[in-house]
Every structure is written in C-alpha cells, then in structure tokens.
C-alpha cells in the first residue's frame, strides 16, 4: 500500500469524525457516545497534540492522534477505514509517529487499548510494544 502521510488539517475534521464514529472501539466511554466535529477540531488545535492522516488517491483512509508530552508520547487513537485495514495503513501512521517521537527524543510511547480490541493489541505487539502491568484504568459516566 502506497499511502501519503501528512499532518491533519482543519479540512480533515469531517472525515476524521466519520472515521472515529465508524469504529465501535473508538467511541467514547460508554461505547454509545459519538465524537463531534468540535471534539476533533479542539484536539487538532491543542499544541500538545500531533495528528497524522494517511491518504490514498487523495482520500483520507486513516488517522492517528497522539499527545507529545515533555518526555513521552501518548497514542490517543489510531483508526483506519475498514476497506483499508490489513494493507499497511496503520503501520504507515505508526511509523510517522514513532519517527517524530525519536526526532523529538521522547523516551517512551504509551497507549491504552479496549480489552476486547484484540486487533489493536496484536498490532502493537507485532511492533514490539510491551503490555503494561502497572496501571488499572477506571472511568465514571457523568449523568445529566
């Protein structure tokens, strides 16, 4: 797969939102709440965040969002259009993030994965990421 990587831009907000909301493992907390274009735009505008898109034939087919802190990177989300999975798009996106992390001398890249998201867990294991055993993740649904 020959994909072109670039930084995400304002013009990508709609397609990024569609990609996020098309993948159940990416939906917010309760698995039902969808992302809005405002959510994505505010993420893109935050100076800590780096975002990459992968284009094939000028169409965005994958996105990676990460926070670049002083000493480490937190991989927030990676989503690839279902039609382009298992074709190297995720690897192209991860390579871009890892390259930038190395250039910026970050010591580690961290991420969380949904327990049931076996494809993501397999993907990162193949890339030599190690499963942590130090943290337990909690969340609380806010009722309105």
PyMOL commands that set and color helices and strands:
alter all, ss='L'
color gray80, all
select helices_A, chain A and resi 10-22+24-26+37-45+82-84+89-103+118-126
alter helices_A, ss='H'
color red, helices_A
select strands_A, chain A and resi 4-7+49-56+59-68+72-80+108-111
alter strands_A, ss='S'
color yellow, strands_A
deselect
rebuild
show_as cartoon
